[in-house]
């Protein structure tokens, strides 16, 4: 890496960051399509509040 010009180093860093951003967008898109089930309160661990209407 010492023999590479500075612009090549910055190009590699930019490519890595762009790849990480693309993976983050892909994971976020997939996670937003997952339907989560309602919480199971069979153990009574969730509190009920007047603001929640329970």
PQR file of N, CA, C, O and H, with PARSE charges and radii, in Angstrom:
ATOM      1  N   UNK A   1       0.816  -1.199   0.000 -0.4000 1.5000
ATOM      2  CA  UNK A   1       0.000   0.000   0.000 -0.0000 2.0000
ATOM      3  C   UNK A   1       0.862   1.268   0.000  0.5500 1.7000
ATOM      4  O   UNK A   1       0.379   2.337  -0.371 -0.5500 1.4000
ATOM      5  N   UNK A   2       2.099   1.164   0.401 -0.4000 1.5000
ATOM      6  CA  UNK A   2       2.931   2.361   0.463 -0.0000 2.0000
ATOM      7  C   UNK A   2       3.265   2.901  -0.921  0.5500 1.7000
ATOM      8  O   UNK A   2       3.515   4.097  -1.075 -0.5500 1.4000
ATOM      9  H   UNK A   2       2.491   0.295   0.703  0.4000 1.0000
ATOM     10  N   UNK A   3       3.271   2.033  -1.930 -0.4000 1.5000
ATOM     11  CA  UNK A   3       3.661   2.470  -3.262 -0.0000 2.0000
ATOM     12  C   UNK A   3       2.491   3.000  -4.083  0.5500 1.7000
ATOM     13  O   UNK A   3       2.696   3.550  -5.165 -0.5500 1.4000
ATOM     14  H   UNK A   3       3.068   1.062  -1.805  0.4000 1.0000
ATOM     15  N   UNK A   4       1.263   2.841  -3.582 -0.4000 1.5000
ATOM     16  CA  UNK A   4       0.103   3.316  -4.326 -0.0000 2.0000
ATOM     17  C   UNK A   4      -0.032   4.830  -4.202  0.5500 1.7000
ATOM     18  O   UNK A   4       0.254   5.390  -3.143 -0.5500 1.4000
ATOM     19  H   UNK A   4       1.097   2.394  -2.703  0.4000 1.0000
ATOM     20  N   UNK A   5      -0.460   5.493  -5.261 -0.4000 1.5000
ATOM     21  CA  UNK A   5      -0.722   6.932  -5.167 -0.0000 2.0000
ATOM     22  C   UNK A   5      -1.910   7.194  -4.238  0.5500 1.7000
ATOM     23  O   UNK A   5      -2.741   6.313  -4.016 -0.5500 1.4000
ATOM     24  H   UNK A   5      -0.692   5.038  -6.121  0.4000 1.0000
ATOM     25  N   UNK A   6      -1.981   8.398  -3.706 -0.4000 1.5000
ATOM     26  CA  UNK A   6      -3.041   8.747  -2.762 -0.0000 2.0000
ATOM     27  C   UNK A   6      -4.430   8.620  -3.370  0.5500 1.7000
ATOM     28  O   UNK A   6      -5.354   8.171  -2.692 -0.5500 1.4000
ATOM     29  H   UNK A   6      -1.306   9.114  -3.886  0.4000 1.0000
ATOM     30  N   UNK A   7      -4.602   9.006  -4.639 -0.4000 1.5000
ATOM     31  CA  UNK A   7      -5.948   8.948  -5.216 -0.0000 2.0000
ATOM     32  C   UNK A   7      -6.428   7.507  -5.340  0.5500 1.7000
ATOM     33  O   UNK A   7      -7.631   7.256  -5.273 -0.5500 1.4000
ATOM     34  H   UNK A   7      -3.851   9.370  -5.190  0.4000 1.0000
ATOM     35  N   UNK A   8      -5.507   6.551  -5.520 -0.4000 1.5000
ATOM     36  CA  UNK A   8      -5.908   5.141  -5.589 -0.0000 2.0000
ATOM     37  C   UNK A   8      -6.355   4.663  -4.211  0.5500 1.7000
ATOM     38  O   UNK A   8      -7.327   3.916  -4.098 -0.5500 1.4000
ATOM     39  H   UNK A   8      -4.530   6.756  -5.574  0.4000 1.0000
ATOM     40  N   UNK A   9      -5.659   5.086  -3.174 -0.4000 1.5000
ATOM     41  CA  UNK A   9      -6.064   4.719  -1.814 -0.0000 2.0000
ATOM     42  C   UNK A   9      -7.457   5.264  -1.500  0.5500 1.7000
ATOM     43  O   UNK A   9      -8.297   4.560  -0.941 -0.5500 1.4000
ATOM     44  H   UNK A   9      -4.870   5.693  -3.265  0.4000 1.0000
ATOM     45  N   UNK A  10      -7.692   6.525  -1.867 -0.4000 1.5000
ATOM     46  CA  UNK A  10      -9.008   7.123  -1.614 -0.0000 2.0000
ATOM     47  C   UNK A  10     -10.085   6.466  -2.466  0.5500 1.7000
ATOM     48  O   UNK A  10     -11.235   6.356  -2.039 -0.5500 1.4000
ATOM     49  H   UNK A  10      -7.009   7.097  -2.322  0.4000 1.0000
ATOM     50  N   UNK A  11      -9.722   6.031  -3.662 -0.4000 1.5000
ATOM     51  CA  UNK A  11     -10.678   5.327  -4.527 -0.0000 2.0000
ATOM     52  C   UNK A  11     -11.068   3.990  -3.906  0.5500 1.7000
ATOM     53  O   UNK A  11     -12.237   3.607  -3.946 -0.5500 1.4000
ATOM     54  H   UNK A  11      -8.788   6.120  -4.009  0.4000 1.0000
ATOM     55  N   UNK A  12     -10.111   3.286  -3.338 -0.4000 1.5000
ATOM     56  CA  UNK A  12     -10.398   2.014  -2.669 -0.0000 2.0000
ATOM     57  C   UNK A  12     -11.293   2.250  -1.448  0.5500 1.7000
ATOM     58  O   UNK A  12     -12.255   1.514  -1.230 -0.5500 1.4000
ATOM     59  H   UNK A  12      -9.161   3.597  -3.305  0.4000 1.0000
ATOM     60  N   UNK A  13     -10.977   3.265  -0.664 -0.4000 1.5000
ATOM     61  CA  UNK A  13     -11.790   3.576   0.524 -0.0000 2.0000
ATOM     62  C   UNK A  13     -13.213   3.946   0.114  0.5500 1.7000
ATOM     63  O   UNK A  13     -14.176   3.513   0.746 -0.5500 1.4000
ATOM     64  H   UNK A  13     -10.195   3.863  -0.841  0.4000 1.0000
ATOM     65  N   UNK A  14     -13.345   4.748  -0.945 -0.4000 1.5000
ATOM     66  CA  UNK A  14     -14.680   5.132  -1.414 -0.0000 2.0000
ATOM     67  C   UNK A  14     -15.456   3.923  -1.917  0.5500 1.7000
ATOM     68  O   UNK A  14     -16.663   3.830  -1.691 -0.5500 1.4000
ATOM     69  H   UNK A  14     -12.562   5.100  -1.458  0.4000 1.0000
ATOM     70  N   UNK A  15     -14.786   2.994  -2.596 -0.4000 1.5000
ATOM     71  CA  UNK A  15     -15.458   1.794  -3.092 -0.0000 2.0000
ATOM     72  C   UNK A  15     -15.932   0.920  -1.936  0.5500 1.7000
ATOM     73  O   UNK A  15     -17.032   0.371  -1.981 -0.5500 1.4000
ATOM     74  H   UNK A  15     -13.806   3.069  -2.780  0.4000 1.0000
ATOM     75  N   UNK A  16     -15.108   0.793  -0.909 -0.4000 1.5000
ATOM     76  CA  UNK A  16     -15.508  -0.003   0.260 -0.0000 2.0000
ATOM     77  C   UNK A  16     -16.697   0.635   0.960  0.5500 1.7000
ATOM     78  O   UNK A  16     -17.642  -0.060   1.336 -0.5500 1.4000
ATOM     79  H   UNK A  16     -14.214   1.239  -0.872  0.4000 1.0000
ATOM     80  N   UNK A  17     -16.661   1.943   1.138 -0.4000 1.5000
ATOM     81  CA  UNK A  17     -17.786   2.627   1.787 -0.0000 2.0000
ATOM     82  C   UNK A  17     -19.061   2.533   0.954  0.5500 1.7000
ATOM     83  O   UNK A  17     -20.150   2.374   1.505 -0.5500 1.4000
ATOM     84  H   UNK A  17     -15.894   2.507   0.834  0.4000 1.0000
ATOM     85  N   UNK A  18     -18.935   2.628  -0.362 -0.4000 1.5000
ATOM     86  CA  UNK A  18     -20.108   2.493  -1.229 -0.0000 2.0000
ATOM     87  C   UNK A  18     -20.670   1.079  -1.145  0.5500 1.7000
ATOM     88  O   UNK A  18     -21.887   0.894  -1.143 -0.5500 1.4000
ATOM     89  H   UNK A  18     -18.051   2.756  -0.810  0.4000 1.0000
ATOM     90  N   UNK A  19     -19.800   0.090  -1.077 -0.4000 1.5000
ATOM     91  CA  UNK A  19     -20.268  -1.295  -0.925 -0.0000 2.0000
ATOM     92  C   UNK A  19     -20.986  -1.509   0.390  0.5500 1.7000
ATOM     93  O   UNK A  19     -22.016  -2.182   0.435 -0.5500 1.4000
ATOM     94  H   UNK A  19     -18.812   0.240  -1.079  0.4000 1.0000
ATOM     95  N   UNK A  20     -20.452  -0.945   1.459 -0.4000 1.5000
ATOM     96  CA  UNK A  20     -21.105  -1.068   2.762 -0.0000 2.0000
ATOM     97  C   UNK A  20     -22.455  -0.367   2.760  0.5500 1.7000
ATOM     98  O   UNK A  20     -23.414  -0.873   3.345 -0.5500 1.4000
ATOM     99  H   UNK A  20     -19.615  -0.399   1.422  0.4000 1.0000
ATOM    100  N   UNK A  21     -22.545   0.790   2.112 -0.4000 1.5000
ATOM    101  CA  UNK A  21     -23.819   1.503   2.031 -0.0000 2.0000
ATOM    102  C   UNK A  21     -24.838   0.696   1.236  0.5500 1.7000
ATOM    103  O   UNK A  21     -26.011   0.642   1.606 -0.5500 1.4000
ATOM    104  H   UNK A  21     -21.766   1.200   1.637  0.4000 1.0000
ATOM    105  N   UNK A  22     -24.398   0.067   0.144 -0.4000 1.5000
ATOM    106  CA  UNK A  22     -25.308  -0.744  -0.660 -0.0000 2.0000
ATOM    107  C   UNK A  22     -25.827  -1.937   0.139  0.5500 1.7000
ATOM    108  O   UNK A  22     -27.007  -2.278   0.048 -0.5500 1.4000
ATOM    109  H   UNK A  22     -23.445   0.111  -0.156  0.4000 1.0000
ATOM    110  N   UNK A  23     -24.959  -2.570   0.919 -0.4000 1.5000
ATOM    111  CA  UNK A  23     -25.400  -3.688   1.757 -0.0000 2.0000
ATOM    112  C   UNK A  23     -26.359  -3.217   2.845  0.5500 1.7000
ATOM    113  O   UNK A  23     -27.319  -3.918   3.168 -0.5500 1.4000
ATOM    114  H   UNK A  23     -24.001  -2.294   0.993  0.4000 1.0000
ATOM    115  N   UNK A  24     -26.112  -2.045   3.410 -0.4000 1.5000
ATOM    116  CA  UNK A  24     -26.998  -1.509   4.436 -0.0000 2.0000
ATOM    117  C   UNK A  24     -28.389  -1.234   3.869  0.5500 1.7000
ATOM    118  O   UNK A  24     -29.395  -1.525   4.517 -0.5500 1.4000
ATOM    119  H   UNK A  24     -25.333  -1.476   3.148  0.4000 1.0000
ATOM    120  N   UNK A  25     -28.445  -0.673   2.662 -0.4000 1.5000
ATOM    121  CA  UNK A  25     -29.735  -0.400   2.030 -0.0000 2.0000
ATOM    122  C   UNK A  25     -30.455  -1.710   1.718  0.5500 1.7000
ATOM    123  O   UNK A  25     -31.669  -1.809   1.896 -0.5500 1.4000
ATOM    124  H   UNK A  25     -27.628  -0.437   2.136  0.4000 1.0000
ATOM    125  N   UNK A  26     -29.710  -2.715   1.252 -0.4000 1.5000
ATOM    126  CA  UNK A  26     -30.325  -4.005   0.922 -0.0000 2.0000
ATOM    127  C   UNK A  26     -30.899  -4.679   2.171  0.5500 1.7000
ATOM    128  O   UNK A  26     -32.005  -5.217   2.133 -0.5500 1.4000
ATOM    129  H   UNK A  26     -28.724  -2.634   1.107  0.4000 1.0000
ATOM    130  N   UNK A  27     -30.153  -4.649   3.270 -0.4000 1.5000
ATOM    131  CA  UNK A  27     -30.631  -5.263   4.516 -0.0000 2.0000
ATOM    132  C   UNK A  27     -31.829  -4.500   5.055  0.5500 1.7000
ATOM    133  O   UNK A  27     -32.787  -5.108   5.531 -0.5500 1.4000
ATOM    134  H   UNK A  27     -29.254  -4.212   3.300  0.4000 1.0000
ATOM    135  N   UNK A  28     -31.787  -3.173   4.985 -0.4000 1.5000
ATOM    136  CA  UNK A  28     -32.894  -2.363   5.474 -0.0000 2.0000
ATOM    137  C   UNK A  28     -34.154  -2.617   4.658  0.5500 1.7000
ATOM    138  O   UNK A  28     -35.253  -2.680   5.210 -0.5500 1.4000
ATOM    139  H   UNK A  28     -31.009  -2.678   4.598  0.4000 1.0000
ATOM    140  N   UNK A  29     -33.998  -2.762   3.342 -0.4000 1.5000
ATOM    141  CA  UNK A  29     -35.151  -3.033   2.486 -0.0000 2.0000
ATOM    142  C   UNK A  29     -35.762  -4.377   2.822  0.5500 1.7000
ATOM    143  O   UNK A  29     -36.984  -4.512   2.884 -0.5500 1.4000
ATOM    144  H   UNK A  29     -33.106  -2.711   2.893  0.4000 1.0000
ATOM    145  N   UNK A  30     -34.914  -5.373   3.039 -0.4000 1.5000
ATOM    146  CA  UNK A  30     -35.418  -6.703   3.358 -0.0000 2.0000
ATOM    147  C   UNK A  30     -36.080  -6.717   4.734  0.5500 1.7000
ATOM    148  O   UNK A  30     -37.122  -7.345   4.921 -0.5500 1.4000
ATOM    149  H   UNK A  30     -33.921  -5.263   2.989  0.4000 1.0000
ATOM    150  N   UNK A  31     -35.471  -6.023   5.692 -0.4000 1.5000
ATOM    151  CA  UNK A  31     -36.020  -6.011   7.054 -0.0000 2.0000
ATOM    152  C   UNK A  31     -37.340  -5.263   7.115  0.5500 1.7000
ATOM    153  O   UNK A  31     -38.190  -5.581   7.946 -0.5500 1.4000
ATOM    154  H   UNK A  31     -34.624  -5.513   5.539  0.4000 1.0000
ATOM    155  N   UNK A  32     -37.528  -4.274   6.248 -0.4000 1.5000
ATOM    156  CA  UNK A  32     -38.774  -3.514   6.292 -0.0000 2.0000
ATOM    157  C   UNK A  32     -39.950  -4.325   5.746  0.5500 1.7000
ATOM    158  O   UNK A  32     -41.106  -3.967   5.971 -0.5500 1.4000
ATOM    159  H   UNK A  32     -36.838  -4.015   5.572  0.4000 1.0000
ATOM    160  N   UNK A  33     -39.661  -5.416   5.029 -0.4000 1.5000
ATOM    161  CA  UNK A  33     -40.746  -6.237   4.480 -0.0000 2.0000
ATOM    162  C   UNK A  33     -41.129  -7.395   5.387  0.5500 1.7000
ATOM    163  O   UNK A  33     -42.066  -8.134   5.085 -0.5500 1.4000
ATOM    164  H   UNK A  33     -38.722  -5.706   4.846  0.4000 1.0000
ATOM    165  N   UNK A  34     -40.410  -7.563   6.503 -0.4000 1.5000
ATOM    166  CA  UNK A  34     -40.712  -8.663   7.420 -0.0000 2.0000
ATOM    167  C   UNK A  34     -41.867  -8.253   8.319  0.5500 1.7000
ATOM    168  O   UNK A  34     -41.826  -7.193   8.944 -0.5500 1.4000
ATOM    169  H   UNK A  34     -39.649  -6.963   6.749  0.4000 1.0000
ATOM    170  N   UNK A  35     -42.891  -9.084   8.387 -0.4000 1.5000
ATOM    171  CA  UNK A  35     -44.037  -8.791   9.246 -0.0000 2.0000
ATOM    172  C   UNK A  35     -43.756  -9.380  10.622  0.5500 1.7000
ATOM    173  O   UNK A  35     -43.586 -10.590  10.777 -0.5500 1.4000
ATOM    174  H   UNK A  35     -42.924  -9.945   7.880  0.4000 1.0000
ATOM    175  N   UNK A  36     -43.713  -8.517  11.596 -0.4000 1.5000
ATOM    176  CA  UNK A  36     -43.426  -8.959  12.956 -0.0000 2.0000
ATOM    177  C   UNK A  36     -44.724  -9.343  13.656  0.5500 1.7000
ATOM    178  O   UNK A  36     -45.736  -8.658  13.507 -0.5500 1.4000
ATOM    179  H   UNK A  36     -43.851  -7.535  11.470  0.4000 1.0000
ATOM    180  N   UNK A  37     -44.703 -10.435  14.421 -0.4000 1.5000
ATOM    181  CA  UNK A  37     -45.907 -10.820  15.163 -0.0000 2.0000
ATOM    182  C   UNK A  37     -46.124  -9.894  16.357  0.5500 1.7000
ATOM    183  O   UNK A  37     -45.203  -9.217  16.813 -0.5500 1.4000
ATOM    184  H   UNK A  37     -43.881 -10.991  14.543  0.4000 1.0000
ATOM    185  N   UNK A  38     -47.339  -9.880  16.844 -0.4000 1.5000
ATOM    186  CA  UNK A  38     -47.638  -9.093  18.036 -0.0000 2.0000
ATOM    187  C   UNK A  38     -46.897  -9.707  19.229  0.5500 1.7000
ATOM    188  O   UNK A  38     -46.701 -10.922  19.271 -0.5500 1.4000
ATOM    189  H   UNK A  38     -48.088 -10.430  16.474  0.4000 1.0000
ATOM    190  N   UNK A  39     -46.486  -8.885  20.193 -0.4000 1.5000
ATOM    191  CA  UNK A  39     -45.782  -9.417  21.367 -0.0000 2.0000
ATOM    192  C   UNK A  39     -46.671 -10.363  22.163  0.5500 1.7000
ATOM    193  O   UNK A  39     -47.864 -10.113  22.334 -0.5500 1.4000
ATOM    194  H   UNK A  39     -46.646  -7.898  20.159  0.4000 1.0000
ATOM    195  N   UNK A  40     -46.086 -11.435  22.642 -0.4000 1.5000
ATOM    196  CA  UNK A  40     -46.803 -12.409  23.451 -0.0000 2.0000
ATOM    197  C   UNK A  40     -46.634 -12.016  24.916  0.5500 1.7000
ATOM    198  O   UNK A  40     -45.515 -11.993  25.428 -0.5500 1.4000
ATOM    199  H   UNK A  40     -45.116 -11.638  22.503  0.4000 1.0000
ATOM    200  N   UNK A  41     -47.727 -11.711  25.582 -0.4000 1.5000
ATOM    201  CA  UNK A  41     -47.664 -11.270  26.975 -0.0000 2.0000
ATOM    202  C   UNK A  41     -48.082 -12.394  27.926  0.5500 1.7000
ATOM    203  O   UNK A  41     -48.626 -12.122  28.996 -0.5500 1.4000
ATOM    204  H   UNK A  41     -48.636 -11.730  25.166  0.4000 1.0000
ATOM    205  N   UNK A  42     -47.835 -13.650  27.550 -0.4000 1.5000
ATOM    206  CA  UNK A  42     -48.258 -14.752  28.407 -0.0000 2.0000
ATOM    207  C   UNK A  42     -47.473 -14.789  29.721  0.5500 1.7000
ATOM    208  O   UNK A  42     -47.954 -15.348  30.707 -0.5500 1.4000
ATOM    209  H   UNK A  42     -47.393 -13.871  26.680  0.4000 1.0000
ATOM    210  N   UNK A  43     -46.275 -14.203  29.748 -0.4000 1.5000
ATOM    211  CA  UNK A  43     -45.498 -14.162  30.986 -0.0000 2.0000
ATOM    212  C   UNK A  43     -45.734 -12.875  31.766  0.5500 1.7000
ATOM    213  O   UNK A  43     -45.228 -12.731  32.879 -0.5500 1.4000
ATOM    214  H   UNK A  43     -45.884 -13.749  28.947  0.4000 1.0000
ATOM    215  N   UNK A  44     -46.489 -11.944  31.208 -0.4000 1.5000
ATOM    216  CA  UNK A  44     -46.801 -10.702  31.895 -0.0000 2.0000
ATOM    217  C   UNK A  44     -45.633  -9.741  32.002  0.5500 1.7000
ATOM    218  O   UNK A  44     -45.558  -8.969  32.958 -0.5500 1.4000
ATOM    219  H   UNK A  44     -46.900 -12.060  30.304  0.4000 1.0000
ATOM    220  N   UNK A  45     -44.720  -9.770  31.043 -0.4000 1.5000
ATOM    221  CA  UNK A  45     -43.534  -8.914  31.141 -0.0000 2.0000
ATOM    222  C   UNK A  45     -43.769  -7.526  30.559  0.5500 1.7000
ATOM    223  O   UNK A  45     -42.981  -6.614  30.809 -0.5500 1.4000
ATOM    224  H   UNK A  45     -44.781 -10.397  30.266  0.4000 1.0000
ATOM    225  N   UNK A  46     -44.839  -7.351  29.789 -0.4000 1.5000
ATOM    226  CA  UNK A  46     -45.117  -6.036  29.206 -0.0000 2.0000
ATOM    227  C   UNK A  46     -46.114  -5.298  30.082  0.5500 1.7000
ATOM    228  O   UNK A  46     -47.140  -5.851  30.478 -0.5500 1.4000
ATOM    229  H   UNK A  46     -45.479  -8.092  29.586  0.4000 1.0000
ATOM    230  N   UNK A  47     -45.800  -4.034  30.385 -0.4000 1.5000
ATOM    231  CA  UNK A  47     -46.693  -3.228  31.200 -0.0000 2.0000
ATOM    232  C   UNK A  47     -47.790  -2.656  30.327  0.5500 1.7000
ATOM    233  O   UNK A  47     -47.577  -2.402  29.141 -0.5500 1.4000
ATOM    234  H   UNK A  47     -44.967  -3.584  30.064  0.4000 1.0000
ATOM    235  N   UNK A  48     -48.941  -2.456  30.895 -0.4000 1.5000
ATOM    236  CA  UNK A  48     -50.029  -1.779  30.190 -0.0000 2.0000
ATOM    237  C   UNK A  48     -50.111  -0.371  30.724  0.5500 1.7000
ATOM    238  O   UNK A  48     -50.035  -0.143  31.931 -0.5500 1.4000
ATOM    239  H   UNK A  48     -49.114  -2.662  31.858  0.4000 1.0000
ATOM    240  N   UNK A  49     -50.269   0.576  29.810 -0.4000 1.5000
ATOM    241  CA  UNK A  49     -50.336   1.986  30.187 -0.0000 2.0000
ATOM    242  C   UNK A  49     -51.629   2.579  29.668  0.5500 1.7000
ATOM    243  O   UNK A  49     -52.191   2.085  28.690 -0.5500 1.4000
ATOM    244  H   UNK A  49     -50.331   0.390  28.829  0.4000 1.0000
ATOM    245  N   UNK A  50     -52.111   3.637  30.314 -0.4000 1.5000
ATOM    246  CA  UNK A  50     -53.327   4.292  29.812 -0.0000 2.0000
ATOM    247  C   UNK A  50     -53.118   4.886  28.416  0.5500 1.7000
ATOM    248  O   UNK A  50     -54.060   4.957  27.626 -0.5500 1.4000
ATOM    249  H   UNK A  50     -51.655   4.038  31.108  0.4000 1.0000
ATOM    250  N   UNK A  51     -51.908   5.305  28.115 -0.4000 1.5000
ATOM    251  CA  UNK A  51     -51.667   5.915  26.805 -0.0000 2.0000
ATOM    252  C   UNK A  51     -51.780   4.886  25.683  0.5500 1.7000
ATOM    253  O   UNK A  51     -52.120   5.226  24.550 -0.5500 1.4000
ATOM    254  H   UNK A  51     -51.143   5.247  28.756  0.4000 1.0000
ATOM    255  N   UNK A  52     -51.492   3.625  26.006 -0.4000 1.5000
ATOM    256  CA  UNK A  52     -51.589   2.567  24.986 -0.0000 2.0000
ATOM    257  C   UNK A  52     -53.022   2.107  24.789  0.5500 1.7000
ATOM    258  O   UNK A  52     -53.318   1.380  23.840 -0.5500 1.4000
ATOM    259  H   UNK A  52     -51.216   3.349  26.927  0.4000 1.0000
ATOM    260  N   UNK A  53     -53.904   2.518  25.667 -0.4000 1.5000
ATOM    261  CA  UNK A  53     -55.312   2.150  25.547 -0.0000 2.0000
ATOM    262  C   UNK A  53     -55.624   0.778  26.056  0.5500 1.7000
ATOM    263  O   UNK A  53     -56.639   0.192  25.679 -0.5500 1.4000
ATOM    264  H   UNK A  53     -53.664   3.108  26.438  0.4000 1.0000
ATOM    265  N   UNK A  54     -54.769   0.244  26.911 -0.4000 1.5000
ATOM    266  CA  UNK A  54     -54.991  -1.115  27.436 -0.0000 2.0000
ATOM    267  C   UNK A  54     -55.498  -1.059  28.850  0.5500 1.7000
ATOM    268  O   UNK A  54     -55.743  -2.100  29.460 -0.5500 1.4000
ATOM    269  H   UNK A  54     -53.944   0.720  27.217  0.4000 1.0000
TER
END
